Amino acid sequence: MDVKNRTRCVVVCLLFVTPWTFCVADEGWFWHVTDFHYDFSYADLDFSCNDDVTNHGKFGDYWCDAPWQLVQSSVKAMKNFKAEVDFILWTGDNVLHTADEHLSLDINDGILSNITTLLVQEFDSTPIYATFGNHDYFPDAQFPPNNNELYNRTLDNWVTWITDEEEKKNFLRGGYYSVMTNHGIRILALNTNLYYTSDKITGNLTDPAGQFAWMESLLTNSTVNNEKVLITGHVPPGIVDTMSKPWMYQHFNDKMNEIILKYSDVIIGLHFGHEHMDNFRLYTKSGTPVAVLFCAPSVTPWRYKIPTSTGAPHNPAIRLVQYDRQTGRHLNMITYYMDLPASNAQGRAIWAQEYNATRDYAIDDLSPHSFKKLVDRISASGASTEFNKYWKWRVVNVQDEMLDECNEACNTNIICQFSHLDQTSYDACVLDAVGTSTCLVSNLAVVLISALFGLVSY
């Protein structure tokens, strides 16, 4: 609670002789875990590995998706760090990165079922609000805008938290649903894979599975009923800093941004996965910050490799969020990570706190206004302390000798993607930076050439 609100609370308590315990914010916690990408072939056929691995670590390798030991360890770490939470957000991509010939509907469903069972066993009756990732479907990423067998099977596994009959119909229609938490926060669990450029079924549609219409209707009702809404899903809207374009088809990206801005008064948080990196986006209206979208880092340490570039190594991570149960206001965020090289060397899982957002970024809370101040500090000319922190935490605390340098073009891409969430605005931001620098043109050309090869399939 900030000083201003604490002072107001003290005055109210004194006036009405209210016990102090009733004035203190009712604070709760929830976990966000994403992108397990379990590789059942690790240390055997290595279906997911992007390079030859001769020394398979017990908990995985930076070139590969997660072995079961890492999947189990990450869930146990969640329980060890904080077992009593209000709910868990689980934002998909549980299936490994590999060709369809190594997968099937039964294999994908089996992976989803096994991880569901693991989470339920460790957290018992804690609600788990899960969403699909693009790799969870078979064939890879080709989510249809209609009912299918994977939706049917998954609902059987997730029916514990999708109990409303109308929401079951929504899930079977398009893999999305809404629920109300025990503390009155409405969860919108989206299937944004329908908007992903890798989905060749939906690109020419305007509203796959009617999800946009459903979102707007629900958010309109939430506005009337004074509800607070948390939006979660896998593929986030906005621009990918490494590729200079959105994950989504442009018309879907624009529509998502439009809805988020229109209903920002009731949206108290947006939590997505997919990027494997620790990242965020800031939504603004006429220069005023109104919403923050958080992309959580992944459990898998897998790094991509395409003809023009190779992804950075990154450690496995899990995220804990503190919030006000009454208002939904996000208060703090703590990210934990596994030191993968040390864990493999010692043969035991070494998990530790990576950073505490309010303490280590020196911000009051996770509000849009706090993140606007943070973006301003990260964007300061030169290598600001905040930028260096962000750059290190973006790849989850890898060893310094493995940390890539962020040159001027890299810095520009990152700064522009924070607050410029559509292609036109982002391009203008980059071009403005080019206009003030003679060094950026050739560097940005490399990024644009990389984009021509298509987006990396996370």
C-alpha positions as CSV (number, residue, x, y, z in Angstrom):
1,M,0.0,0.0,0.0
2,D,1.5,3.4,-1.0
3,V,1.9,6.2,1.6
4,K,-1.1,8.3,0.3
5,N,-3.5,5.3,0.5
6,R,-2.1,4.3,3.9
7,T,-2.6,7.8,5.2
8,R,-6.2,7.8,3.9
9,C,-6.8,4.4,5.5
10,V,-5.5,5.6,8.9
11,V,-7.9,8.6,8.8
12,V,-10.8,6.4,8.0
13,C,-9.9,4.0,10.8
14,L,-9.6,6.9,13.3
15,L,-12.9,8.4,12.2
16,F,-14.9,5.2,12.4
17,V,-12.9,3.5,15.1
18,T,-12.3,0.7,12.6
19,P,-9.7,-2.0,13.6
20,W,-6.5,-1.6,11.7
21,T,-6.6,-5.2,10.3
22,F,-9.7,-4.2,8.3
23,C,-7.9,-1.3,6.7
24,V,-4.9,-3.2,5.5
25,A,-5.2,-4.3,1.8
26,D,-6.3,-7.9,1.4
27,E,-3.3,-9.2,-0.5
28,G,-3.2,-12.4,-2.4
29,W,-0.8,-14.3,-4.7
30,F,-0.9,-16.3,-7.9
31,W,1.6,-18.2,-9.9
32,H,2.2,-17.8,-13.6
33,V,3.9,-20.7,-15.3
34,T,4.3,-21.1,-19.1
35,D,6.0,-23.0,-21.9
36,F,7.0,-26.3,-20.3
37,H,7.7,-27.8,-23.8
38,Y,8.3,-31.3,-22.4
39,D,10.6,-33.4,-24.6
40,F,10.0,-37.1,-24.1
41,S,12.9,-37.9,-26.5
42,Y,15.6,-35.9,-24.5
43,A,18.9,-37.8,-24.2
44,D,17.6,-40.3,-26.7
45,L,16.4,-39.1,-30.1
46,D,16.6,-35.4,-29.1
47,F,13.7,-34.3,-31.3
48,S,13.6,-30.8,-30.0
49,C,17.4,-30.0,-29.9
50,N,18.7,-27.4,-32.3
51,D,22.3,-28.5,-32.0
52,D,24.3,-31.7,-31.3
53,V,24.3,-32.3,-27.5
54,T,26.9,-34.7,-26.3
55,N,26.6,-34.2,-22.6
56,H,22.9,-34.3,-21.6
57,G,22.4,-32.5,-18.3
58,K,20.0,-34.0,-15.8
59,F,17.7,-30.9,-16.0
60,G,18.2,-30.1,-19.7
61,D,20.3,-28.2,-22.1
62,Y,20.1,-24.7,-23.6
63,W,19.7,-26.3,-27.1
64,C,16.8,-28.5,-26.1
65,D,13.3,-28.6,-24.6
66,A,12.7,-29.7,-21.0
67,P,13.2,-33.2,-19.8
68,W,10.6,-34.5,-17.3
69,Q,13.0,-33.8,-14.4
70,L,12.9,-30.1,-15.2
71,V,9.1,-30.1,-15.6
72,Q,8.7,-31.8,-12.2
73,S,11.3,-29.6,-10.6
74,S,9.7,-26.4,-11.8
75,V,6.3,-27.4,-10.3
76,K,7.8,-28.5,-7.1
77,A,9.7,-25.3,-6.9
78,M,6.5,-23.4,-7.2
79,K,5.1,-25.3,-4.3
80,N,8.2,-24.9,-2.2
81,F,8.4,-21.1,-2.7
82,K,4.7,-20.5,-2.1
83,A,2.1,-23.3,-1.8
84,E,-0.8,-21.2,-0.6
85,V,-1.9,-19.1,-3.6
86,D,-5.3,-18.1,-4.9
87,F,-4.9,-19.6,-8.3
88,I,-2.4,-20.6,-11.0
89,L,-2.2,-19.2,-14.5
90,W,-0.8,-21.8,-16.9
91,T,-0.4,-20.3,-20.4
92,G,0.4,-23.3,-22.6
93,D,3.0,-24.7,-25.0
94,N,3.5,-28.0,-23.2
95,V,4.5,-30.0,-26.3
96,L,8.0,-30.0,-27.6
97,H,9.4,-28.2,-30.6
98,T,9.6,-30.9,-33.3
99,A,8.2,-31.9,-36.6
100,D,4.6,-33.2,-36.8
101,E,5.9,-36.6,-37.9
102,H,7.1,-37.2,-34.3
103,L,3.7,-36.2,-32.7
104,S,0.1,-37.1,-32.9
105,L,-3.2,-36.1,-31.3
106,D,-2.7,-38.8,-28.7
107,I,0.8,-37.8,-27.9
108,N,-0.1,-34.1,-27.5
109,D,-3.2,-35.0,-25.4
110,G,-1.0,-37.3,-23.2
111,I,1.5,-34.5,-22.5
112,L,-1.3,-32.0,-21.6
113,S,-2.9,-34.7,-19.4
114,N,0.4,-35.5,-17.6
115,I,1.2,-31.9,-16.8
116,T,-2.3,-31.2,-15.7
117,T,-2.1,-34.2,-13.3
118,L,1.3,-33.0,-12.0
119,L,0.0,-29.5,-11.2
120,V,-3.2,-30.9,-9.6
121,Q,-1.2,-33.3,-7.4
122,E,1.1,-30.6,-6.2
123,F,-1.5,-27.9,-5.6
124,D,-4.5,-30.0,-4.8
125,S,-7.6,-27.8,-4.8
126,T,-6.0,-24.6,-6.0
127,P,-7.8,-23.4,-9.2
128,I,-5.7,-23.6,-12.3
129,Y,-6.7,-21.3,-15.2
130,A,-5.1,-22.9,-18.2
131,T,-4.9,-21.9,-21.9
132,F,-3.6,-23.6,-25.0
133,G,-0.2,-22.8,-26.6
134,N,0.4,-23.0,-30.3
135,H,2.4,-26.2,-30.0
136,D,-0.3,-28.0,-28.0
137,Y,-2.4,-28.5,-31.2
138,F,-1.8,-31.3,-33.8
139,P,-0.9,-30.5,-36.5
140,D,1.3,-27.8,-35.0
141,A,-0.3,-24.4,-34.5
142,Q,-3.3,-25.2,-36.8
143,F,-6.1,-24.4,-34.4
144,P,-9.4,-24.5,-36.1
145,P,-12.2,-21.9,-35.4
146,N,-14.6,-24.7,-34.4
147,N,-15.0,-27.8,-32.2
148,N,-12.4,-30.6,-32.5
149,E,-11.2,-33.6,-30.6
150,L,-8.4,-31.8,-28.7
151,Y,-10.9,-29.3,-27.3
152,N,-13.1,-32.2,-26.2
153,R,-10.4,-34.2,-24.6
154,T,-8.9,-31.2,-22.8
155,L,-12.2,-30.1,-21.4
156,D,-12.4,-33.5,-19.7
157,N,-9.1,-32.7,-18.0
158,W,-9.9,-29.1,-17.1
159,V,-13.6,-29.4,-16.2
160,T,-12.6,-29.0,-12.5
161,W,-12.2,-25.2,-13.1
162,I,-14.4,-24.8,-16.2
163,T,-17.7,-25.6,-14.5
164,D,-20.2,-23.2,-16.0
165,E,-22.2,-24.9,-18.8
166,E,-22.0,-21.8,-21.1
167,E,-18.3,-21.6,-20.6
168,K,-17.9,-25.2,-21.5
169,K,-19.6,-24.5,-24.7
170,N,-17.2,-21.6,-25.4
171,F,-14.3,-23.8,-24.7
172,L,-15.6,-26.5,-27.1
173,R,-16.3,-23.8,-29.7
174,G,-12.9,-22.1,-29.7
175,G,-10.7,-23.1,-26.7
176,Y,-11.5,-20.0,-24.6
177,Y,-13.6,-19.4,-21.4
178,S,-14.2,-17.1,-18.5
179,V,-14.4,-17.8,-14.8
180,M,-14.8,-15.8,-11.6
181,T,-12.2,-16.3,-8.9
182,N,-13.1,-16.9,-5.2
183,H,-12.2,-13.2,-4.6
184,G,-14.3,-11.7,-7.4
185,I,-11.7,-11.2,-10.1
186,R,-13.0,-12.3,-13.6
187,I,-10.5,-14.3,-15.6
188,L,-10.7,-14.2,-19.4
189,A,-8.7,-17.2,-20.6
190,L,-8.2,-16.7,-24.4
191,N,-7.1,-18.8,-27.3
192,T,-4.9,-16.3,-29.0
193,N,-3.3,-19.1,-31.1
194,L,-6.3,-18.5,-33.4
195,Y,-4.6,-15.2,-34.4
196,Y,-1.0,-16.5,-34.7
197,T,0.6,-16.1,-38.2
198,S,1.6,-19.8,-38.1
199,D,-2.1,-20.8,-38.1
200,K,-2.9,-21.0,-41.8
201,I,-6.6,-21.8,-41.2
202,T,-7.7,-18.6,-39.6
203,G,-5.7,-15.8,-41.4
204,N,-8.5,-14.8,-43.8
205,L,-11.2,-14.7,-41.1
206,T,-12.3,-11.7,-39.2
207,D,-13.4,-13.3,-35.9
208,P,-12.3,-16.9,-35.5
209,A,-14.7,-18.9,-33.2
210,G,-16.4,-15.6,-32.4
211,Q,-13.8,-14.9,-29.7
212,F,-13.6,-11.1,-30.3
213,A,-17.4,-10.7,-30.1
214,W,-17.5,-12.8,-26.9
215,M,-14.6,-10.7,-25.4
216,E,-16.4,-7.4,-26.1
217,S,-19.7,-8.6,-24.8
218,L,-18.1,-9.9,-21.6
219,L,-16.0,-6.8,-21.1
220,T,-19.1,-4.6,-21.6
221,N,-20.9,-6.5,-18.9
222,S,-17.9,-6.3,-16.6
223,T,-17.9,-2.5,-17.1
224,V,-21.6,-2.3,-16.2
225,N,-21.2,-4.7,-13.2
226,N,-18.0,-3.0,-12.0
227,E,-16.0,-6.2,-12.3
228,K,-12.2,-6.3,-12.5
229,V,-10.8,-8.5,-15.3
230,L,-7.5,-10.3,-15.7
231,I,-6.8,-11.4,-19.3
232,T,-4.5,-14.4,-19.9
233,G,-3.5,-16.4,-23.0
234,H,-0.5,-17.7,-24.9
235,V,0.4,-15.6,-28.0
236,P,0.6,-11.9,-26.9
237,P,-0.4,-8.9,-29.0
238,G,2.3,-6.3,-29.7
239,I,5.6,-6.3,-31.6
240,V,8.3,-8.9,-31.3
241,D,11.5,-7.0,-30.7
242,T,13.8,-9.6,-32.4
243,M,11.6,-9.7,-35.5
244,S,10.1,-6.2,-35.7
245,K,6.6,-7.4,-36.4
246,P,3.7,-8.9,-34.5
247,W,3.2,-12.6,-33.7
248,M,-0.4,-12.1,-34.8
249,Y,-1.8,-11.4,-38.3
250,Q,-1.9,-7.6,-38.4
251,H,-5.7,-7.3,-38.4
252,F,-5.9,-9.5,-35.3
253,N,-3.2,-7.6,-33.6
254,D,-5.0,-4.4,-34.3
255,K,-8.3,-5.7,-33.0
256,M,-6.7,-7.1,-29.8
257,N,-5.1,-3.8,-29.1
258,E,-8.3,-1.9,-29.8
259,I,-10.3,-4.1,-27.3
260,I,-7.6,-3.8,-24.6
261,L,-7.5,0.0,-24.9
262,K,-11.3,0.3,-25.1
263,Y,-11.8,-1.7,-21.9
264,S,-8.6,-0.7,-20.0
265,D,-10.7,0.7,-17.1
266,V,-11.8,-2.8,-16.1
267,I,-8.6,-4.7,-17.1
268,I,-6.3,-5.1,-14.1
269,G,-3.7,-7.2,-15.8
270,L,-2.7,-9.2,-18.9
271,H,-0.5,-12.3,-18.6
272,F,0.9,-14.2,-21.6
273,G,3.7,-16.6,-22.5
274,H,5.1,-17.7,-25.8
275,E,8.2,-15.5,-26.0
276,H,10.3,-17.6,-23.6
277,M,11.9,-14.3,-22.5
278,D,10.9,-12.0,-19.7
279,N,9.2,-9.0,-21.3
280,F,6.3,-6.5,-21.0
281,R,4.3,-4.1,-23.1
282,L,2.7,-0.8,-22.0
283,Y,-0.6,0.4,-23.4
284,T,-1.2,4.2,-23.5
285,K,-4.1,6.4,-24.4
286,S,-3.1,9.9,-25.5
287,G,0.1,9.5,-23.7
288,T,-1.5,8.2,-20.5
289,P,-0.5,4.7,-19.4
290,V,-3.6,2.5,-19.0
291,A,-2.5,-1.2,-19.0
292,V,0.5,-3.4,-18.7
293,L,0.9,-6.8,-20.5
294,F,3.4,-9.2,-18.9
295,C,5.1,-12.0,-20.9
296,A,6.5,-14.5,-18.5
297,P,9.7,-16.4,-19.1
298,S,9.5,-20.1,-20.0
299,V,10.3,-23.3,-18.1
300,T,12.0,-24.7,-21.2
301,P,15.6,-23.4,-21.8
302,W,15.3,-24.1,-25.6
303,R,16.8,-21.6,-27.9
304,Y,15.8,-21.1,-31.5
305,K,18.1,-21.4,-34.5
306,I,17.2,-20.1,-38.0
307,P,19.4,-19.3,-41.0
308,T,20.0,-15.7,-40.0
309,S,20.2,-15.8,-36.2
310,T,20.3,-17.9,-33.1
311,G,18.2,-17.2,-29.9
312,A,19.9,-16.3,-26.7
313,P,20.4,-19.0,-24.0
314,H,18.1,-18.5,-21.0
315,N,17.4,-20.3,-17.8
316,P,14.1,-21.9,-16.7
317,A,11.8,-19.6,-14.7
318,I,8.5,-19.4,-12.8
319,R,6.7,-16.2,-11.7
320,L,4.8,-15.2,-8.6
321,V,2.5,-12.2,-8.6
322,Q,1.1,-10.3,-5.6
323,Y,-2.2,-8.5,-6.0
324,D,-4.9,-6.7,-4.1
325,R,-7.9,-9.1,-3.9
326,Q,-10.4,-6.2,-3.6
327,T,-9.3,-4.1,-6.5
328,G,-7.2,-6.5,-8.5
329,R,-4.3,-4.0,-8.5
330,H,-1.0,-5.8,-9.1
331,L,1.3,-5.0,-6.3
332,N,4.5,-6.9,-7.0
333,M,6.1,-9.7,-9.0
334,I,8.8,-12.1,-8.0
335,T,10.6,-14.2,-10.7
336,Y,12.4,-17.4,-9.6
337,Y,14.9,-19.3,-11.8
338,M,16.9,-22.5,-12.1
339,D,20.6,-22.0,-12.6
340,L,20.8,-24.7,-15.3
341,P,24.6,-25.1,-15.6
342,A,25.0,-25.3,-11.8
343,S,22.0,-27.6,-11.4
344,N,23.4,-30.0,-14.0
345,A,26.9,-29.9,-12.6
346,Q,25.7,-30.7,-9.1
347,G,23.0,-33.1,-10.0
348,R,20.3,-31.2,-8.0
349,A,17.8,-28.5,-8.8
350,I,19.1,-25.1,-7.8
351,W,16.2,-22.6,-7.8
352,A,16.6,-19.1,-6.4
353,Q,14.9,-15.7,-6.6
354,E,16.0,-13.8,-9.7
355,Y,14.5,-10.5,-8.9
356,N,11.7,-8.7,-7.0
357,A,10.1,-6.2,-9.3
358,T,9.3,-3.4,-6.9
359,R,12.5,-3.7,-5.0
360,D,14.9,-4.2,-7.8
361,Y,13.3,-1.9,-10.4
362,A,12.6,0.7,-7.6
363,I,8.9,1.0,-8.5
364,D,5.9,1.4,-6.3
365,D,3.8,-1.4,-7.8
366,L,3.0,-3.0,-11.2
367,S,0.5,-0.3,-12.2
368,P,0.7,1.3,-15.7
369,H,1.9,4.6,-14.1
370,S,4.8,2.8,-12.4
371,F,5.7,1.0,-15.6
372,K,5.6,4.3,-17.6
373,K,8.2,5.7,-15.2
374,L,10.3,2.5,-15.6
375,V,10.1,2.6,-19.4
376,D,11.3,6.2,-19.2
377,R,14.3,5.2,-17.1
378,I,15.1,2.2,-19.3
379,S,14.9,4.4,-22.3
380,A,17.3,7.0,-21.0
381,S,20.2,7.7,-23.4
382,G,23.2,5.4,-22.9
383,A,23.3,2.1,-21.0
384,S,21.0,2.9,-18.1
385,T,21.2,0.8,-15.0
386,E,17.6,-0.2,-15.6
387,F,18.3,-1.2,-19.1
388,N,21.1,-3.4,-18.0
389,K,18.9,-5.1,-15.4
390,Y,16.2,-5.6,-18.0
391,W,18.6,-7.0,-20.5
392,K,20.0,-9.6,-18.0
393,W,16.6,-10.6,-16.6
394,R,15.1,-10.8,-20.1
395,V,17.2,-14.0,-20.6
396,V,16.7,-15.1,-16.9
397,N,20.1,-14.5,-15.4
398,V,22.4,-16.4,-17.7
399,Q,26.0,-16.3,-16.9
400,D,27.6,-13.0,-17.9
401,E,29.9,-14.6,-20.5
402,M,26.8,-16.0,-22.3
403,L,25.0,-12.7,-22.3
404,D,24.8,-11.1,-25.8
405,E,25.7,-7.4,-26.2
406,C,22.7,-5.2,-27.1
407,N,23.9,-2.8,-29.7
408,E,22.2,0.5,-30.8
409,A,19.8,-1.3,-33.2
410,C,18.9,-3.9,-30.5
411,N,18.3,-1.1,-28.0
412,T,16.0,0.7,-30.4
413,N,14.0,-2.4,-31.1
414,I,13.4,-3.0,-27.4
415,I,12.6,0.5,-26.4
416,C,10.1,0.9,-29.3
417,Q,8.4,-2.4,-28.6
418,F,7.6,-1.4,-25.0
419,S,5.0,1.2,-25.9
420,H,4.4,0.9,-29.7
421,L,2.2,-2.2,-30.1
422,D,1.0,-1.9,-33.7
423,Q,3.2,-2.1,-36.8
424,T,2.6,1.5,-38.0
425,S,3.5,3.1,-34.6
426,Y,6.5,0.7,-34.1
427,D,7.9,1.5,-37.5
428,A,7.6,5.2,-36.9
429,C,9.4,4.9,-33.6
430,V,12.3,3.0,-35.3
431,L,12.5,5.4,-38.2
432,D,12.6,8.3,-35.8
433,A,15.6,6.6,-34.0
434,V,17.2,6.1,-37.4
435,G,16.8,9.8,-38.2
436,T,18.9,10.6,-35.1
437,S,21.6,8.1,-35.7
438,T,23.9,7.2,-38.6
439,C,24.8,3.8,-37.1
440,L,21.3,2.2,-37.0
441,V,20.6,1.8,-40.7
442,S,22.9,-1.1,-41.4
443,N,22.1,-2.8,-38.1
444,L,18.4,-2.6,-38.6
445,A,18.8,-4.0,-42.1
446,V,19.9,-7.2,-40.5
447,V,16.8,-7.4,-38.4
448,L,14.6,-6.8,-41.5
449,I,16.4,-9.5,-43.5
450,S,15.8,-11.9,-40.6
451,A,12.1,-11.0,-40.6
452,L,11.9,-12.1,-44.3
453,F,12.6,-15.7,-43.2
454,G,9.4,-15.7,-41.2
455,L,8.8,-15.6,-37.5
456,V,10.4,-18.1,-35.2
457,S,7.9,-20.8,-34.2
458,Y,8.1,-20.6,-30.5
